[in-house]
């Protein structure tokens, strides 16, 4: 019997309706179904009532997504309040991590949906349950910073605060984390404790604090193992791309670890991991964030190719590692226990960050990774940063610490005029305080003794108050240092370097300032500019300068100087022909309105910022300098 084409098509369509789909088509994978729509029975990995369980998956990593399935124990009739942190310790800015969650749903263990209600920006309430609640959510992770999450097809890193929901009021619970790696990835590396079952990529944090404080790097990092004082350490590098020198970096990081363990005379961890992610654009600044037994560092893979960039990377490693003692254990009292849902304030970030900056550089010298000139040049850079900021006379170091939440991470064109960095000024105050203690005690005591005694006395659960740390410094110095702290930390008076310079036989010089030049010095206007698409724009107007007095504003476009078109590439050369005291007229455009502005130029401020050993340094002063910078044995 011969069938028509139409009849064959009719029969084929009927078969599809009966069977459901052509045999050659595969059913849709569960991984491609949105997390909130999957209704499958869930079997917890443990029946213990005080353990939150998380499974991490990467079905859409090329789109920068990570999926989390969490099981939260619950009792009969209990309504769960789930919360996500809004900031991460060590980075003092509310970052609203919950904004990256774009899918979330709740279920019972039987797979049946549960009512999930958002109650505030970072909290969700789940209806009462008889046994446990399963919450599935998806996070967009494309933040290449040490405070956020980053996921793509090549690698990922996850921080605890922007990843894990937890049960509000139950931060003491253990948190079980199992990571399901994509086939293309071989490793997960973290300071998190491994689960006792030894399953690969399975971790167990004893509490939420540990979970938040333990970033995870995933992919195919190169891991270098080494031991210091018989304690295991790892340098896990992701993204080296054949440019990074693993062996060299490992040798030098080992020197940093040894010098700092020698300094503190203690090892407060069982193992430590340096998570070194080399994915930065070459123009971006390297950055890091400290954790309890790890640090996450972002840098560029070219760093080992040049001495200067490599030294900066080592200094960053030294800074973050010093935090293992100073901040993670020895900390201002207000920085723990943490409130992850609102700001916590302290006036002592100059101790936490400033003194860490000071010692990171000093211990680089003692570890023989800096020579004397390297160290003095780095300290000079910090002095210049402080002395060139008008904000040093407007904001105290204590206030800079307190206002970090609203100012430090949100700079604008007026920041340099109104604030001071607790990193830079804190480091310089550390330099001055160290010298003051050495001078007062005849070189028998130093800030080193203060830090070690503070660690012995205040590290742990309690922390220290400002007055306790200052009293300890006075005790070590053998004299009351309250006036010193009033001037350098609480006040805005000009820092006095004279005692420190005299003790070490140093001097501050300004090699760029030449009073013997036959030509008159160039006049000073007081603006910072940048070029954009051939336009010369004002980035910043320095306070108390001719530019500020004349009304020049940040955002102005400079069109001409004395009716001569301003060249964005060398306009400062044009301006240099006008000596101090002469009035110049600029043609500027502000919000598309063209106007003329006249300014009477001033004399360039003499910034003495380069530390040098004085040619007149005595043998005693030279010995003081040697003792200060002496390499560790």
C-alpha positions in Angstrom: 0.0 0.0 0.0 1.4 3.3 -1.0 1.1 6.1 1.6 0.9 9.8 0.6 3.5 12.3 2.1 0.7 14.0 4.0 -0.3 10.6 5.6 3.3 9.9 6.7 3.5 13.4 8.3 0.3 12.8 10.2 1.5 9.5 11.6 4.8 11.0 12.6 3.1 13.9 14.4 0.8 11.4 16.3 3.8 9.4 17.4 5.5 12.5 18.8 2.3 13.3 20.8 2.2 9.8 22.2 5.9 9.3 23.0 6.5 12.9 24.1 9.6 13.7 22.1 11.8 12.2 19.3 14.0 9.4 20.7 17.1 11.3 19.6 16.5 14.2 21.9 17.9 14.1 25.4 15.8 15.3 28.3 16.8 18.7 29.7 19.7 18.4 32.2 18.8 19.5 35.8 21.9 21.7 35.7 20.3 23.9 33.0 17.1 24.3 35.0 17.0 27.5 37.1 17.9 26.7 40.7 14.6 28.0 42.1 12.6 25.7 39.8 14.2 22.4 40.7 12.0 20.4 43.0 14.0 17.3 43.9 14.3 15.4 47.2 17.4 16.4 49.1 19.4 14.1 51.4 21.6 16.1 53.9 25.2 15.0 54.2 24.7 14.9 58.0 21.8 14.7 60.4 23.5 16.8 63.1 21.1 19.7 64.0 23.8 22.5 64.3 25.5 22.3 60.9 24.6 24.4 57.9 25.4 22.6 54.6 26.3 24.2 51.3 26.9 22.8 47.9 28.6 25.1 45.4 28.2 24.5 41.6 29.2 26.3 38.5 26.8 25.3 35.7 27.0 28.8 34.1 30.5 29.9 34.9 31.1 31.4 31.4 28.3 33.8 32.4 29.9 34.6 35.7 27.4 32.7 37.9 27.8 30.5 40.9 24.9 28.5 42.3 24.6 27.7 46.0 22.3 25.0 47.5 22.1 25.4 51.3 20.4 23.2 53.9 19.6 24.9 57.1 18.5 22.7 60.1 15.2 23.7 61.6 12.9 22.4 64.4 9.1 21.9 64.4 7.3 25.2 64.1 10.5 27.3 63.7 10.6 30.2 61.3 14.1 30.8 59.9 15.6 34.3 59.4 18.4 34.1 56.8 21.0 36.9 56.5 23.8 37.8 54.2 26.8 40.0 55.3 26.9 43.6 53.9 30.6 44.1 54.4 33.7 41.9 54.8 36.3 42.4 57.6 39.4 44.3 56.6 37.6 46.4 54.0 35.6 49.1 55.8 32.7 49.8 53.4 29.2 48.6 53.2 29.1 46.8 49.9 25.5 45.4 49.8 26.5 41.9 48.7 22.9 40.7 48.5 22.4 42.8 45.3 24.3 40.1 43.4 21.6 37.4 44.2 19.3 37.3 41.2 17.5 34.0 41.9 16.5 32.5 45.3 13.9 29.9 46.4 13.2 27.7 49.4 12.1 24.0 49.6 11.6 21.3 52.1 13.7 18.2 52.0 10.9 16.5 50.1 11.3 19.1 47.3 8.1 20.9 48.0 8.3 24.7 47.8 8.4 26.8 51.0 7.3 30.4 51.3 10.3 32.7 51.2 9.8 36.4 52.1 12.4 39.1 51.8 12.2 41.2 55.0 15.0 43.7 54.4 17.8 44.3 51.9 19.9 41.4 53.1 17.4 39.1 55.0 14.8 36.5 54.0 12.3 34.7 56.2 11.4 31.1 55.5 8.1 29.6 56.7 8.2 27.1 59.6 9.5 23.7 58.8 9.5 20.3 60.5 13.0 19.2 59.7 15.2 21.4 57.5 14.9 24.1 54.8 16.7 23.9 51.4 17.5 27.3 49.9 18.8 27.5 46.3 20.2 30.8 45.0 22.3 32.1 42.2 25.0 34.8 42.5 26.4 37.0 39.8 30.2 36.9 40.3 32.1 39.4 38.2 33.9 41.5 40.8 37.7 41.2 40.3 38.5 42.6 43.7 39.6 41.0 47.0 36.3 41.8 48.6 34.0 40.2 46.1 33.4 37.1 44.0 34.8 36.3 40.5 33.8 33.4 38.3 34.5 32.7 34.6 35.4 29.8 32.5 39.1 29.9 33.4 39.0 30.2 37.2 37.1 31.5 40.2 37.6 32.9 43.6 34.9 33.2 46.3 34.8 35.2 49.5 32.6 34.2 52.4 30.7 37.4 53.0 29.3 37.7 49.4 28.6 34.0 49.0 27.0 32.4 52.0 23.6 33.0 53.6 23.4 31.9 57.2 20.8 31.8 59.9 20.6 35.1 61.8 21.6 34.7 65.4 23.2 31.3 64.9 26.7 32.3 63.7 28.2 29.8 66.1 27.0 26.9 64.0 29.4 24.8 61.9 29.2 25.4 58.2 29.8 22.4 55.8 30.9 23.4 52.3 31.1 20.9 49.4 32.3 22.3 46.0 31.4 20.5 42.8 34.2 21.5 40.4 33.7 21.7 36.7 35.6 18.9 34.8 38.1 21.5 33.4 39.2 22.5 36.9 41.4 20.4 39.2 41.8 22.2 42.5 40.2 24.3 45.2 42.6 26.0 47.6 41.6 27.7 50.8 42.5 28.2 54.4 39.3 26.5 55.4 39.7 23.3 57.5 39.2 20.2 55.4 36.2 18.0 56.4 37.1 14.9 58.3 35.8 12.7 55.6 38.7 13.9 53.4 36.4 14.1 50.3 38.1 16.4 47.8 36.9 20.0 47.9 34.9 19.4 51.1 35.4 21.8 54.0 34.0 22.3 57.5 34.2 25.8 59.1 33.6 25.6 62.9 31.6 28.8 62.8 30.4 31.6 60.5 33.4 33.9 61.4 35.8 31.2 60.0 33.7 30.8 56.9 33.7 34.5 56.1 37.4 34.7 56.8 38.5 32.0 54.4 38.4 32.8 50.6 38.5 30.0 48.1 40.4 29.9 44.8 39.2 27.4 42.2 40.6 26.3 38.9 44.1 25.0 38.1 46.4 27.1 40.2 50.1 26.3 40.6 50.7 25.4 44.2 54.2 25.7 45.8 54.6 24.1 49.3 57.2 25.2 51.8 57.7 25.0 55.6 58.9 27.6 58.1 59.6 26.4 61.6 58.1 23.1 60.5 54.8 24.8 59.8 53.3 24.1 56.3 52.7 27.1 54.0 51.5 27.2 50.4 51.8 29.8 47.6 48.9 29.1 45.2 49.2 31.1 42.0 46.4 31.4 39.5 46.9 33.1 36.1 50.8 33.1 35.8 50.5 32.3 32.1 54.2 31.5 31.8 55.2 35.0 32.9 55.4 34.5 36.6 58.5 33.0 38.3 57.0 30.6 40.8 60.3 29.4 42.3 61.7 32.9 42.8 58.4 34.1 44.4 58.3 31.1 46.7 61.8 31.6 47.9 61.2 35.3 48.8 57.8 34.7 50.4 59.5 32.1 52.6 62.0 34.8 53.7 59.1 37.1 54.5 57.4 34.4 56.6 60.6 33.7 58.5 61.3 37.3 59.3 57.8 37.9 60.6 57.7 34.7 62.7 61.1 35.8 64.1 59.7 39.2 64.9 56.6 38.0 66.7 58.3 34.9 68.1 55.0 33.0 67.6 53.1 31.0 65.0 49.3 31.5 65.6 48.1 29.1 62.9 48.5 25.4 61.9 49.0 26.2 58.2 48.8 29.2 55.9 48.0 29.8 52.3 48.9 32.8 50.0 46.2 32.9 47.3 47.9 34.8 44.5 45.6 35.6 41.6 47.4 37.2 38.7 44.6 38.6 36.6 45.0 42.3 36.9 45.3 44.7 34.0 48.9 46.0 34.0 47.7 49.5 34.8 45.8 48.5 37.9 47.3 48.6 41.4 47.9 45.3 43.2 45.8 44.8 46.2 45.3 42.2 49.0 43.1 41.4 51.9 44.1 39.6 55.1 42.4 36.6 56.6 42.9 34.3 59.7 45.3 31.8 58.0 45.4 33.1 54.4 45.5 36.1 52.3 43.9 36.8 48.9 46.2 38.9 46.6 45.4 40.3 43.2 48.3 41.4 41.0 49.5 41.2 37.5 51.4 38.3 36.0 54.2 40.6 34.8 55.3 41.6 38.3 58.3 39.4 38.5 59.7 40.8 35.3 60.8 44.1 36.8 62.6 44.8 40.1 60.3 47.7 41.1 57.0 45.9 40.4 58.3 42.7 42.1 59.4 44.6 45.2 55.9 46.2 45.4 54.3 42.7 45.2 56.6 41.4 48.0 55.8 44.4 50.1 52.1 43.7 49.6 52.6 40.1 50.7 54.6 41.3 53.8 51.7 43.7 54.6 49.0 41.1 54.4 51.0 38.5 56.3 51.8 40.9 59.1 48.0 41.2 59.6 48.1 37.6 60.7 49.2 39.0 64.1 48.2 42.6 63.9 44.4 42.8 63.2 43.5 39.1 62.9 44.5 38.4 66.6 45.8 41.7 68.0 42.9 44.1 67.2 40.9 47.1 68.4 38.1 45.9 70.7 35.4 47.2 68.4 36.5 45.0 65.5 35.2 41.8 67.1 33.0 40.0 67.5 31.8 41.3 64.1 28.5 42.7 63.3 28.2 41.7 59.6 25.1 43.8 59.0 26.2 47.2 60.0 29.3 49.4 60.3 31.7 48.9 63.3 33.7 51.9 64.2 37.2 52.4 65.6 39.7 55.2 65.9 42.6 52.8 65.7 42.9 51.8 62.1 46.2 53.7 62.2 47.4 50.9 64.4 45.8 48.1 62.4 46.8 49.4 58.9 49.4 52.2 59.5 51.7 50.3 61.8 51.3 47.2 59.6 52.4 49.4 56.6 55.4 50.6 58.6 56.5 47.1 59.7 55.8 45.5 56.3 58.5 47.7 54.8 60.9 47.5 57.8 60.7 43.7 57.9 61.3 43.6 54.1 64.7 45.3 55.0 65.4 42.9 57.9 64.6 39.9 55.6 67.2 41.3 53.1 64.6 41.8 50.4 65.1 45.6 50.6 68.5 47.2 50.8 68.8 50.3 52.9 68.1 52.6 50.0 65.0 50.7 49.1 63.6 51.1 52.6 64.4 54.8 52.9 62.9 55.4 49.4 59.7 53.6 50.4 59.5 55.6 53.7 60.2 58.8 51.7 57.2 58.0 49.5 54.9 57.8 52.5 56.3 61.1 53.9 55.7 62.8 50.5 52.1 61.4 50.4 51.4 62.9 53.8 53.2 66.2 53.4 51.6 66.9 50.0 48.1 66.4 51.2 46.4 69.5 52.6 44.0 67.2 54.3 46.7 66.4 56.9 45.9 69.8 58.5 42.1 69.2 58.3 41.5 65.6 59.5 43.2 63.9 62.4 44.5 60.3 62.1 41.9 59.1 64.6 39.1 60.7 62.7 40.5 59.2 59.4 40.2 55.8 61.1 36.7 56.5 62.3 35.4 57.9 59.0 36.9 55.1 56.8 33.3 53.8 56.3 32.2 57.0 54.5 35.4 58.6 53.1 38.4 56.4 52.5 36.8 54.1 50.0 34.8 56.9 48.3 37.4 59.4 47.2 36.5 62.4 45.1 38.2 65.5 43.7 38.3 67.1 47.2 39.6 64.1 49.1 43.2 65.3 49.1 42.1 68.6 50.6 39.9 67.2 53.4 41.3 63.8 54.5 44.5 62.0 55.3 45.3 58.3 54.7 45.5 56.2 57.9 47.8 53.9 55.9 50.5 56.5 55.1 50.2 58.8 58.1 49.8 55.8 60.4 53.1 54.4 59.0 54.9 57.7 59.5 53.5 58.0 63.1 54.9 54.4 63.6 58.3 55.6 62.3 58.2 58.6 64.7 56.9 56.6 67.7 59.6 53.9 67.2 62.3 56.6 67.1 60.8 58.3 70.2 60.9 55.1 72.2 64.4 54.2 71.1 65.6 57.7 72.0 63.9 57.9 75.4 65.3 54.4 76.4 68.7 55.0 75.0 68.1 52.3 72.3 67.2 49.5 74.8 63.5 49.4 73.8 61.5 50.1 70.6 58.1 49.8 69.0 59.0 46.2 68.4 58.7 45.6 72.2 55.3 47.4 72.3 53.9 45.2 69.5 55.0 42.0 71.0 53.8 42.9 74.5 50.5 44.1 73.0 50.1 40.8 71.2 50.8 38.9 74.5 48.4 41.0 76.4 45.5 41.9 74.1 45.3 39.3 71.3 42.4 36.9 71.5 38.7 37.5 72.3 39.0 40.9 74.0 41.1 43.2 71.9 42.4 46.5 73.1 41.0 50.0 73.7 42.9 53.1 72.4 44.0 54.1 75.8 45.3 50.6 76.6 47.6 50.6 73.6 48.8 54.1 74.3 49.4 53.3 77.9 51.5 50.3 77.0 53.6 52.4 74.6 54.2 54.9 77.5 55.1 52.0 79.8 57.7 50.7 77.3 59.1 54.2 76.7 59.4 54.9 80.4 57.6 58.2 80.0 54.2 59.6 79.3 53.6 59.8 75.6 50.1 61.4 75.8 51.4 64.6 74.2 52.9 62.7 71.3 49.6 60.9 70.6 47.7 64.2 71.0 49.8 65.8 68.4 50.2 63.0 65.9 47.0 60.9 66.2 44.3 63.1 67.7 45.4 66.5 66.3 46.2 68.1 62.9 49.4 69.9 63.7 52.4 69.5 61.4 54.4 66.4 62.1 57.8 67.0 63.6 60.5 64.8 62.1 63.5 66.4 63.9 63.9 63.9 66.8 63.7 60.8 64.5 66.1 62.3 62.0 68.6 63.3 64.7 68.5 59.8 66.3 69.2 57.9 63.1 71.5 60.5 61.5 69.1 61.1 58.6 68.1 64.2 56.7 65.2 65.1 54.5 66.1 66.8 51.2 64.3 67.9 48.1 66.4 67.0 45.1 63.9 68.7 42.7 64.3 72.1 44.3 67.3 73.9 43.0 67.7 77.4 44.5 71.0 77.9 42.5 69.4 77.8 39.1 70.1 81.0 37.0 66.4 81.0 35.8 63.7 82.2 38.2 61.6 79.3 39.6 58.4 78.4 37.9 55.2 79.8 39.4 52.8 77.5 41.2 49.1 77.4 40.3 47.9 74.4 42.4 45.9 72.1 40.1 46.2 68.5 39.0 45.1 67.8 35.4 44.5 65.0 33.0 44.0 64.6 29.3 40.9 63.0 27.8 40.2 62.8 24.1 42.5 65.8 23.4 40.9 67.9 26.2 42.9 69.3 29.1 40.7 68.8 32.2 41.2 69.8 35.9 41.1 66.7 38.1 41.8 68.4 41.4 42.2 71.9 42.9 44.6 72.0 45.8 43.4 73.9 48.9 45.1 77.2 49.8 46.6 77.7 46.3 46.3 80.4 43.6 43.9 78.1 41.7 41.6 77.7 44.7 41.6 81.5 45.3 40.9 82.3 41.7 37.9 80.0 41.5 39.2 77.4 39.2 37.1 74.2 39.7 37.5 70.5 39.3 36.0 69.6 36.0 37.0 72.8 34.2 38.5 72.4 30.7 41.6 74.6 30.2 41.5 76.0 26.7 44.3 78.6 26.7 47.0 80.2 28.8 47.5 83.9 28.0 45.6 83.5 24.7 47.9 80.6 23.7 46.1 77.3 23.2 46.8 74.9 26.0 48.5 71.7 24.8 47.3 68.8 26.9 50.6 67.1 26.6 52.9 69.9 27.8 50.8 72.7 29.1 52.8 72.7 32.3 55.9 73.7 30.3 53.9 76.7 29.0 53.0 77.6 32.6 56.6 77.2 33.7 57.6 80.4 31.9 55.7 82.5 34.4 57.5 83.1 37.7 56.0 83.4 41.1 54.1 86.7 41.7 53.0 87.0 38.0 49.4 86.9 37.2 48.3 84.6 34.4 44.9 84.5 32.6 43.4 81.1 31.7 40.5 80.6 29.3 38.4 77.8 30.7 35.2 76.0 29.8 32.8 75.1 32.6 29.6 73.2 31.8 30.0 74.5 28.2 30.3 78.2 29.3 33.6 79.8 28.4 35.2 82.2 30.9 38.5 83.9 31.8 40.1 83.2 35.1 43.1 85.2 36.5 45.5 83.8 39.1 48.5 85.3 40.8 51.1 82.5 40.8 52.8 81.5 44.1 56.2 79.9 44.8 56.3 76.2 44.4 56.0 74.7 47.9 59.3 73.1 49.0 58.5 69.5 49.7 61.4 67.9 51.6 60.6 64.3 51.2 63.7 62.2 50.3 65.3 60.5 53.3 69.1 60.3 53.1 71.8 59.4 55.5 73.4 62.6 56.6 77.0 63.1 55.6 77.6 64.4 59.1 76.1 61.4 60.8 78.2 60.4 63.8 79.3 56.9 64.6 76.6 56.7 67.3 73.9 57.8 64.9 75.1 55.2 62.4 74.9 52.5 65.0 71.3 53.6 65.8 70.5 53.3 62.1 72.1 49.9 61.8 70.3 48.6 64.9 67.0 49.8 63.5 67.5 48.2 60.0 69.5 45.2 61.1 68.6 42.1 59.1 67.1 39.2 61.0 69.6 36.5 62.0 
